[in-house]
Amino acid sequence: MIWRVEILNEAVASEISALPEDMQARFLRLSERIRLIGLEIVGQPYVRHLDGKLWEMRLTGRDGIARALYVTAIGRRVVVVRAFVKKTEKTPRSEIEIALRRAKEIA
């Protein structure tokens, strides 16, 4: 069965659109890779576990690094709940908290 990559809502879509173009392209390529070969095969350095049910897609580009935080849902769905340009070595706790709050909206 094929995985689907979904964006939670318009706020998350805007966050992805606000990323630099090369990071947006990386997000699209990684999403397609997950869809084609399966999330269980795509591992590090592309995806990494963060906290509880929260995982991150690791996006790199000429202008730095970004993260798209996601959770998995019933029906082999990857639901992106937060996207941001990362400015520190460690993913900020505030970003994780935003993603966890948004993850509660998923049915």
KANORSUL-V328734 format. One record per run of one state. SS is the DSSP state (@ for helix, = for strand, . for the rest). FROM is the first residue (numbers start at 1). TO is the last residue. If there is no record, write none. Layout:
ss:SS from:FROM to:TO
ss:SS from:FROM to:TO
This chain:
ss:. from:1 to:3
ss:= from:4 to:7
ss:. from:8 to:9
ss:@ from:10 to:18
ss:. from:19 to:20
ss:@ from:21 to:37
ss:. from:38 to:46
ss:= from:47 to:51
ss:. from:52 to:53
ss:= from:54 to:61
ss:. from:62 to:63
ss:= from:64 to:73
ss:. from:74 to:76
ss:= from:77 to:86
ss:. from:87 to:92
ss:@ from:93 to:103
ss:. from:104 to:107
